[in-house]
């Protein structure tokens, strides 16, 4: 959530920057500025009314002691009028502030200056590529055919048990999932990230804190009886560990990692883009989350990008890193870098990670603050990244490493799988 101070002092700047995200913010921003002005004026008027009530209440006691009952009764009448005025002011102020809060959450985060303009994925900027794309020849199979042939992932059984987008991993397929999760967590903890195991259901306050609510209700699975939400990413529970927390100046950096299954309704139903593991309703992901002082958050972002790149390189997968344009960024992000790996049999790039800096946007919603060296309370910056999302990693591993109908496991992964060929 953007701060009122920023909106009050630089409304035109906010409108201009949000246009990079193709968001027309003019009407909302100016209404927020008006409501904020009303809020402050009504609060000042209410404070003045309450001060007068306090002053006159003390006068009543003094007048009664002096035997001036008539004068005291007159002052009581004035106090009653002031109380009625205060009630009316409180009602108006609550209505004003409710509208103000409802509009504040409609504004996305401001993109930083490095974010390119653009409408969608076609306008994203490739900033780096790595590892050669294998030449598998015309007989290469897509991962869903390999999985069926090798009996390691059963998509039809998943449909029977639940529905489309819920695969069942079997035998070496299940072992491969577990191996990747353990490998990613080990790499993350070796880099100083504290491993946590959070709940996979969160309350509404947690969804609001990281910006999934009220923006993404339609994509989240909702347990309506308890009003809990299945997590779309470990970012939500992990970042919310620090909701309503004031950190000390020496508590930084905060670095956490977690594995969770993730649940999203967004999977489509037609075409090759959603076949097999390309897009699922339930999938496994390992996440890294950082909380930083504002002056350090972009150096932390660079470290996270290099960290994720290191994991991809260990797997030997062809990859590229993209800086997302304004039109392809999330609601909450100030800047995002996507990692994609090449799926050789499909002939297309698959996203496996997003690494983002949210600056103070999430922290403002979370009330996540810190006390600086001078003792002043400041908003922290939050960052997160996938390290990594498993389904498309598995898709690329299967397709890019197929040889004579079998799958050769990358060397770095073999200590975790216990086998080198599927």
C-alpha positions, 0 to 999 in steps of 0.5 A, a space after each residue: 500500500 502506498 503511503 498517504 504522505 507520498 500521495 499527499 505530497 506527490 500525487 502527479 508523480 504517483 499518477 505518472 509512475 502508475 501509468 507505466 503499469 498501464 493503471 489510470 490512477 488520476 481519479 482515485 489519487 485525487 479523491 484520496 488526496 481530498 479524503 485525506 484533507 477532510 480526515 485531517 480537518 475533521 480530526 483537528 475539529 474533533 480534537 478541539 471539541 474534545 479539548 473544550 469539553 475537558 476545559 468546560 467539565 473542569 469549570 463545572 466543578 469549580 462553579 459548583 464549589 462556588 455555589 454558582 449552580 445556574 452558571 454550572 448548568 449553563 456550562 453543562 448545556 454547552 458540554 452537551 452540545 459539544 458532545 453531540 457535535 463530537 458524535 457527529 464528527 466521529 460518524 463523518 470521520 469514520 465514513 470518510 476514513 472508510 472510503 479512504 482506506 477502500 481506495 488506498 488498497 486499489 492502488 498498485 505499487 509504483 514501479 521503480 525507474 528501471 522498469 521498462 514501459 510495455 503492455 505485456 510479456 512481449 515487451 519484457 527485456 531479456 537481461 541475460 542468458 545462460 547454458 546452451 539449448 540442447 539439440 534433441 532432434 525431431 524425435 524428442 518427446 514432451 515431458 507429459 509423454 515421457 512421464 507416462 512412458 516412464 510411469 513417473 507422473 500420472 495426470 489421469 490419476 490426478 483427475 480421478 482423485 481431484 481434477 485437472 491440474 493435480 498430478 500424482 507423482 510416482 516412484 522416481 517421479 516422487 523421489 525427484 520432487 523430494 530431491 529437488 526440494 531438499 537440494 533447493 533448501 540446502 542451497 538456500 540455508 547454506 547461503 544464510 537463509 533460515 528455514 521455516 515450515 509455515 502453515 499452508 492456510 492463512 487468515 485474511 489479515 495475512 492475505 491482505 498483508 502481502 497484497 493477495 487480498 483484495 486483489 486475487 480472491 478469484 485465484 485463491 482457494 478459500 475455506 469459507 467455513 473458517 475463512 482461511 485461504 490455501 497459500 498461493 506461495 510461501 511468500 504469504 505466511 513467511 513474510 507475515 511472520 513479521 506483520 506488526 513487528 518493529 525490528 531493531 536497527 541491528 536485526 538486518 538482514 532478515 533472510 528466510 526460506 520455506 518449502 510449501 505446496 502452493 494452490 492457485 485456481 489460475 490454471 487454464 484448460 486448453 492448449 499446449 501451454 497448459 499441458 502436463 506440468 506447464 500450469 497446475 492448480 497444486 504445485 511445490 515451490 521453495 521460496 526465499 524472503 528477505 526484509 531489508 533496510 530501504 538503502 540495502 534492498 536493491 543490493 539484496 535484490 541483486 544477491 537474490 538474482 545471483 542466488 537463483 541463477 546459481 541454482 539454475 546453473 547447478 541443474 545445467 538448464 538453459 535459461 534467460 533472465 527477464 526484467 518485466 515491463 510495467 504491464 506484466 508486473 504484479 500488483 504489489 511489485 516495484 520491480 520483478 525479474 523472471 527466470 525462464 528455462 528452455 523446454 527443448 521438446 516443446 520449443 518454448 520458454 517456461 517461467 520457473 522463478 520471479 524475484 521481486 522487490 516490493 520496497 515499502 508497499 507490503 511493509 506498509 500493509 503489514 505495519 512492518 517497521 524498524 527503528 533506525 540508528 537515530 531511533 526513528 520508526 521507518 518502514 522496512 523493504 520486503 523482497 521475495 523470490 522462487 528458488 525454485 518452482 518445481 513443475 516447470 523445472 521438472 518439465 525442462 529436466 525431463 525434456 532437456 535430458 532425455 536420451 534414448 527414451 531415458 532421463 539422465 539426472 544432472 550430476 549436482 542432483 544425483 546425491 539427492 535422488 540416489 539414482 542417475 537415470 530414470 
